[in-house]
Amino acid sequence: MDVVVSSRHCEVSERFREHVQEKLTRLEKHDHRIIRVEVLLEREKNPRQPERQVRVELTAKSKGPILRAEAAAEDKMAALDLALDKMAAQMRRAADRRKVHRGQRAPESVHSAMARVSSNGVAPVLVEEEVSEHQVGPVTVDGDGPLVVREKSHPASPITLEQALYEMELVGHDFYLFVDKESERPSVVYRRRGYDYGVISLDLT
């Protein structure tokens, strides 16, 4: 496994590089397919948040999907440990998800969960609240919350639901946007509780 350490706004000592190399060997026991891990160390001078002035970003490249994890702390050693723990947790979740796909444990589907709720005589209650509208440039915003606009575009190939779940676990997100290979619909899979998940699809017809 190759380890590449780079930095922004700070120097990286040889001792720290050796420390990173030693620490990252832990990841191989979770995923032996890792080929390369890129470590980015960045120092941000923020007197209001001294406990987050050092950020470490890990990017692991393997024969499978790319994994990413990042963390911020007061010093580089602590930030590295936090980022490493996050990536190890992502790998463990991905390994558990692969076990689920092999039939060792089956998550409850959204349909069965809703059926179970209905059988218990409990129905979800929707509460409508009046919200004020205000104009922010060309966009009408409901309520008092700030307007955050961020646009991203990613190339995508149709994949199966199982692959989407696997990818979601690897990146450590609570949702994953994909194009379903069977239905050819834009879909989102999202984590609920434990091994439960939900799927939302768009019917373009």
N, C-alpha and C positions, 0 to 999 in steps of 0.2 A: 504494500500500500504506500503510494507516494503522498507526502505531506508538503504542501506549499504554504508558507507563511508570508503575508504581506501586511503593510500598515499604512495608515493615513494619520498625519499630524503627530506622529510619535516614532520613536526608534524601537527596533526589536533586537534584543540582545541574543547572542548565541545560546546563552543559558536558557532563555525563554523558548527558543526554537527546540532545544533538546527536551524541555519540559513538555511542550506541545506534542512532540513525537511520541514520548512515553505515554502521555495521557490518552492519545487517540488510538492506541493499540487496543483499548477497551472495546472499541466499536466493532472490531473484527469478530468478536464472539457473538455479536447480535446479527451481523450480516457479513459473511465471508466473501461476498461478491464485490466488496468495495475496492475500487482501483485507485482512487485519488481523493484526497480531502484538502480543500482550500480553506485556509484560515485567514480572516481579515480582522486585524486589530485596529480600532479607531478610537482616538481620544477626542472628546467633545468638551470644550471648556464651558461649563454651565454652572455658575456659582449658586444658582437656585437649587440644583440637583447634584450635589457632589457625589452622592451615592450611585449615580448613573453616568459618571463622566467617562468611563471606559466601556466600549462596546466590542463584543466579539461575535463574528458571524462565521458559521461553519457551513460549507457546501460539500456534500459527499457525492461523488460520482461513481457509479457502479454499472454492472451489466443491466440493471433495472433502472427505474426512475431516479431522478436526482432528489436528494434530501437536503433540506436547509433548516438551520436553527440559529437563533441569535439570542443574546442576553447582554444586559448592561449591569455594571456593578462599580464599586469604588476603585477597585484595582483590577489589573488584567488577569491575575490568577483566579480571582473569584468569578469574573465574567466568563472565563474559559470553562470553569467547572459547571456553571449554570447552563451554558450553551451545550456542553457535552451531555449533561443530564437530560436536557430536552431532546437531543437527537437520539440518545439511547432509548428514551421512552417512546419516541416515534417508531423506532425499529422494533421494539417489543410489541407495540400495538399492531404493526404491520405483520409480524410473525403470528400473532394471535388471530388476525384477520385471515391469514392463509390457512390456519387450522380450521377456521369456520368454513372456508370454502371447500375444504376437504371433507366436510361432514362431521367433524368432531363436535361442533356446537352450532346450533342454528339460531340466528337472531329472529326475533319476532317481527313480522312484517307490519307495515302500517295498517293494511287491511284487517289483519287479525286483531291488532291492538284496538282499532276502532270498533270491531265487532264485540270484543270483550267489554269495552266501555259501555256499549249499547246494551249488552246483556245484563249489566249490573244496574241498569236503569239510570245511569248518570249521563247526562248530556252536557256538552260544553255550552257555556253561557257567554254570549258576546255582549259587552257593555259599550254602548256608544257614548262618546263624549263630544261635546261641542269644542271645536278648536278654531282659533282665529287664523285668518290667512293674511299674509303680507307679501309684498313683492320684493324680490331680490334680483335686480337686473331684469332679464327676460323670464325668470322662473318664479312661479307662485309657490310659496312655502307655507305649509300648515304648521300651526303651533309656534312656540317660541324658540325651538331648537336652532342651532347654527346650521348653515348650509355647507355641506362638504361635498365637493365635486372631484372625483378622481376617475380617470378613464384608463382602462387597460385593454389591450387586445393581444390574444395569444393564438398561435396556430394550433389547430386541433384536428385529429383524425377520429372517426367514430370508434368507440370502445364499448365493451360490455359493462354491465352494472357492477359485476365482481371486480373488474379492473379499476373502475372508478372508485370503489370503496378502498381498494388497495392503494391507489394514488393518494386519496384523501388522508389515509393514515400516515403515509410517508411524509407528506408536507406538514402534517400536524395541524391541519385546519378543521373547523367544524362543518365545512361544506365543500363540495367539489362540483364545478360546472363542467359538463361534458356533452357530447352528442352520442345518443344511444345507438349502438350498432344494429340492434334488432328493429327498433321503431323508427330510426333516423330522426328522432325528435331532440331538440335542445332540452337537456334535463339537468337537474341539480339533485345530488344526494347529500343528505345532511345527517349529522349525528344527533341522536336523542339522548338516551340514557344507556350506559353500559354498551351492550352489543346491539341495541336497537338503532334503527336508522329510518329515515323517510326519503321518499323520492318525489320530486315535482317535475312534471314534463309539460312542454308546450305543444298544443295540437295546432299545427300550422294550417290545417285544412279548414 
